[in-house]
Amino acid sequence: MNATDLRLSPAPSVRSLILGAQSGIGRALSARLSRRRGQLTLACADLQQLDATADTLRPLAKSSIDTHRAQLDDTDSLRRLFERAGRIDHLIIAASAPAPVGHLAELDLDQARQAFERKLWGSIQAVQLALPYLSGHGSVTLTSGIVARKATPGALARTVINAALEASVKVLARELAPLRVNAVSPGLTDSDGYQGMEPFARMSALARAGEKLPVGRIGRTDEIASAYLFAIDNAYVTGTVIDVDGGALIA
């Protein structure tokens, strides 16, 4: 095969699955992956909203797109998801679990335990159930957050959850090799987590927070999505946490 043949060879067809595809970051990543040749499976708890998202992607998509209802704390739904999806080259878990905020004195530890169970063990269970379907030379990308390593009063529950998840990445990368395992750690991002706020108050609060960062603004969901693509595309990256936080960890 000469250089001309290589240039004209079509991009390989890959099968990617996003669990938590209806989150702001999940939607941005879905849009990027849908423009690649292959099979894209999207999953979240709200199938109706997910179907609407998939419909907006299909006109420009190069992938076929399937949608399924599944969530981290529903083992049966995860089993059905992977059985229906079949072979997977890249598994991305972008699903989150709301965790209680507050200083230790008033922290609801029962809620904290539930959030820990859902995000940490839910993510690990999803990987475990996906193992029979994952390509040995594919990838798994989990989702952490900057509070895993940035001391933030009132964020103890989220810190414990995400720090444990980041620690698991290195162990899984060793155990599951040559399957690659990484995590993306987003910083403050203009995503669905702030949709409940009044629009002007939301914009003002996010702008003030962004001014404190080295880059001078908060992140966009498509910028976070780029980090997942890096984890998917770079076959020399494993056991790594990819920070996309506008410099928050050094601020």
N, C-alpha and C positions, 0 to 999 in steps of 0.2 A: 504494500500500500504506500503510495507516494504522498507528498504534502498536499497535493490537490485533492486527493481522495479524502484525506483527513479533514480538510476545510469543508468539503461538501457533505460529510457524514452528518446525519441528523442527530440532534441532541438525544441522549438516551432517554427512554421512557421509564419514569420512576413512579412508585406508588407511595404517597405520603398520607399520613393520618394526623389530623389536629384534634386533640381533645381539649375542649374549651374554646371552640372556634367562634363563639358568639361574643366573646369579650372584645373590647376595642382592639387590643393587640392581636387577638386571634383573627378578627376580620381582616386586619391589614395584612397579616401573613397569608391568610386564605387568598386574598386578591393577588398577592405576588406569586404564590405557588400555582394558582389556577392558570397563569400564563405560561407554565412549563408543560411540556408534553408528558402525558402519563395519566395516572389515576389519583384523584384527590378525594379523600374521605373526611367529612367534617362531622364533628359530634359535639353536642352540648345537651343541657337539660331541657332547653326550650326548642323543640323541633319546629314549631310553627315559625318562630323568628329566624331560625337557621335556614329553613326552606326559602324564606323571603330573601335572605342574604345570598344564598346559592343562585337564586333566579337573577339577581343583579350581576352576578359574576359570569354566568354562562355565555352571554353574547360575545365576550372577548376571550373566553377561556380556550386554551389549547388542551387542557385536561378534561377528562370526564369527571363530573362531580357527583358524589353520593352524600346523602345526609342521614344521620342516625341519632337517636336519642340515647345519651349515656352521660353518667356523671361519676365523679370519683368515689362517692360514698354508696354507690349502688353496684355491688359485685355482679349481679346477674346482668345488668345492662352492659357492663364492660365485657363480659363473656360473649354476649350476643354481638356486640360491636366488632370484636376481633374475628369472630367466626364468619360474620358477613363480609368483613373487609378482605379477608384472605391475606395473601402475602403483603408485607409492608417493608419498604426500604427505609423510611424515615418516620419515626413517631415523635410528635411534638405535644407536650402536655402544657397548655397555656391556661388551664383551669385554675381558679383561685378559690380560697375559702375565707370568707369574712372572719376576721379575728377581733376579739374585744380589745379596746384601747383603754388605757388608764394606768395610773401608778399602782404598784403592788398592793398598797393598803386597800384599794377599792376594786381591784381587778377580779372579775368573775372567773374563777379558775375552772369551773365546769364548762363554760363557753370556750375558754382557752384550750382545754383538753379536747373538746369536740373539733375545734378548728385544726389542732395539731393532728388528730386522727384523720381528718378528712384530707388535708393537703399533703402531709408527709406520707402517711401510710397509704392514703388513696393513690398518690402518685406512684409509690413503689409497687403497690398491688397492680396498678395498670401496666407497669412495665413487666411484672411477673406474668400476668395473663397474656401479654403480647408476645412473649418469648417464642412460642412455637411458630409464630407467623413472621417474625422479624428476620430480615436478611442478615446473614452473618457479617456482611461488610457494610451495613447500613448505619443508622445513628438513632440515638434517643436524646432528645433535648427537653430538659425540665425548666421550670420557671421559679426563680428565687426573688430576691428583692434587696435593696441596699441596706435595709435595717438588719440584715444578717450580720453585717460587719461594721455598721455605723451606729454607735451608741446613741439611742434616741429615747429620752425619758417618755414613758407612757406607751412605748411600743414593745414591751417585754414579750407579749404573746407572739407577735409577728417575728420578733428577733429569734426566739427559740425555734419556731417552726422553720424559718428560712435557713438558719444556721445548720440545723439538723439535715435539711435537704441538701445543702451545699456539701456537707461532710459525706453524705451518701454517694454523691456523684463520683468521687475519687474511688471509693470501694467498688461501685458498680462498674466503673471503667476498667478496673483490673479484673474483676470476676467475669465480665461478659465479653472481654476482648476476643476477637478483633472488632466486635460491635463497639461503636464509639458512643460514649455517654458524656454529655456536657449540660450546663445550665446557663440560662440567660438571666441576668440580674438587672431588671429595669430600675431606673430612678423615677423621679417625679415626672409623670406623663399625662398629657391631656387626653384622658380616656374616660370610659364609662363610669368610673368610680366617683366622678364629680357631677354626673348628670342630674342628681337630685337637687343641686343648688340652683338658686335663681341665677339666670345667665350673667347678669352684670357682676353680681357678687362673685360668681365662679371665675370670670375672667380677671377680675381685680385680684382675687386671692392667688390665682395661679401666676399672674404677672409678678406680684410681690415675691412669691417664692422663687420664681425663676431668676429674679435680679440678684439673688444671693449665690447663685451658682457661677462657676468660672465661665461658662458659655453664655451667661446672661439671660437664659430663658429655660422653660421646661421642655421636655421632649415631645415628639410627635410619635404616634403609633407606628407609622411607616419606618421611622428610624429604629424603633425597637425590633420591628419585623426583620430589618436588615441583619441584625445580630443572629437571629435564628437561621437565616439563609447562610450566613458565614459558618455556623456550626454544622449545617447540612452539607455545604459544598466543600469545605476544607477537610480533606481526608486525613490530614496530619494533626488534627485537633481532637483531643479526648481528655477526660478527667479535668476539665477546665470550667471555670465560671467566667462568663463574658459580661463585664460591667458596661452598661450603657446608661449613664447617669448624669451626663453633663458636668462631670467633675465633682459630684456630691461627696464622694468619699474623701476628697482632699480639701473640701471647703471648710 
